[in-house]
């Protein structure tokens, strides 16, 4: 069995990425958001290793590590620090000296490095040596000990008195009755359409509505579940099964003790309050883990359906009215993989894979299906990407460097999720070419690609997305994909898959409506580029249009004085371009001076336009970027989107020149004016570390610290 790892991270997105990376190592995971609750969690169950952010919402991660090193149960437990605020070689050396055995990783976090570091510190049993390049696919989770009958009876007795559970049961019965009385757009049995394929079908249709599931429908006590969908994603689940209770999940996951469960049940009976609130008040459970457990409770209700041999279903389209419901976190493909791990025996696996026996297997031609987020492990993604349409299922299984049973589970999930299909002919994809890990592609000679391969798993922010969207709207297809005009079909496929994955709908399922729309626009534009360039006749026609000037290109825009810099589709930042000409330097400087005058007279819109044109002519001048960022903010200080764009420009300026005083001072002013003085202090400290002579920055830093 793999070891038990406690993650202590206050940033929910970063905590999720850490968990996704380590989950692929088959570790048993728990997480806390605050150091005080982490200390309590350790007292309940000592972890085999820890991942701790150096800066937590309630203190310093190093202070927590000191406490752990004084505890006999955690004195020797490996600690991996995530440095989101403490950076540099000196911090790394100090952390290793004080808390060895330990490692120290900086943000932006690289999932490969994190998993590799944990595998070195705490090798799971049965995992092959990562140094040899061996792949270990994720296996099924360890079995959960079942409670004894007395324990279960006590738990059910408490649940029956839980008002929330009772309300959910009544709601499910009422909704099931209403749905059964209406005409359903989709209905059938799970024997004919297994639940995994039903999830896939609703995902393909981007369905929004309610799915009613019934097991043993003829019986009086039939199991009923209602799954709500939004745009093809299951968002919440309700059940009339009282045994699927919160307390039992918490005990099974070792988040609370049996004694805490019993005490909370006793208080529920007398106080008529929710169990989670009581456990938090008792100090037995952190608010963070309560929220996590509630999400897991919903997920458990859904995954249990994968075990059903049969049942009825009916789907009714329409608004679910579940805007505030607790949301499932995993996308459909990942849910399918987890459901198959838990509930598909060998016979069910064989029934799925029999359709592929003695036939070549390829990845789905539909990018929405092919690029689903089934896992975040780069090694597993590379294995999936190597399925090229030239091998049979047996050959694919035969070269999996892990247990055959684990590889079968993965392939069953890929089949049920629609990510693989029968190959129709020899594939242009070459087996063994790098997928997401180590992928590189040179842009056309003399041109900087508008895109680069994925290097992070999380979605881009709104400001970054808006810049990427503008790039794909204005650049030609070769520029957007970062390929040459004579690129082969295989080159185009690899470039498209690498870039489109960054903007796949799965990545943005939890983002705002505006961000989802922009990501969808980028995804569709990349798809249009792929379809056009992949088909020879369409590519020739497109090139002819380019040559006639019917499609805007960087060259044609430069001739018209409208050069637009590309942006990296991962970082959302403009890449470095060729050195500007003397003429463009002179013109840019004149525009910059005009913009400064507009700023002094508070003509902010005119200043934005002047600085933007200067930055287009000389994209890598930090002073131009910094002034553009400040003008954007001053033009609309209350506009969140303008604020994001301003910060993006200022961060680009800092990236170009870390010593640029104007960029640092503008960043500090924006942070201070938007109620984030700590970020303003960090920015000024960074500037002074590069340039101790920045006296104005030093004075502002003292003011923010209250030292004046």
Order of alpha helices (4+ residues) and beta strands (2+ residues): beta-alpha-beta-alpha-beta-beta-beta-alpha-beta-alpha-beta-alpha-alpha-alpha-beta-alpha-beta-beta-beta-alpha-alpha-alpha-alpha-beta-alpha-alpha-beta-alpha-alpha-beta-alpha-alpha-beta-alpha-alpha-alpha-alpha-alpha-alpha-alpha-alpha-alpha-alpha-alpha-alpha-alpha
